[in-house]
Amino acid sequence: MEVVFRVNANELDINFLESIKQLFKEKEIYINISTKNKNMSETDYLLSNPANASRLLKAIDNIEKNKDKLIYKKLEDLEDLG
């Protein structure tokens, strides 16, 4: 399982650590800390994680292969359903 927490360092406190301990209980975990490069685009950031990049690229490929099966809706059409 992979979980990504995106927080400001100033927000880290004992409650955050306790919630991680509760979430993963007796499991061994790996903690990787990185900072976002201010010059990095959102796309570059999403693709910087290999697992995430693989999922995104497969989804893009799936859309490209099935363009004729896609259904396009305007936001207004979806709002009318609610």
Secondary structure as UniProt FT lines:
FT   HELIX           9..11
FT   HELIX           14..24
FT   TURN            25..26
FT   TURN            38..39
FT   HELIX           42..47
FT   HELIX           50..65
FT   HELIX           67..69
FT   HELIX           75..81
//
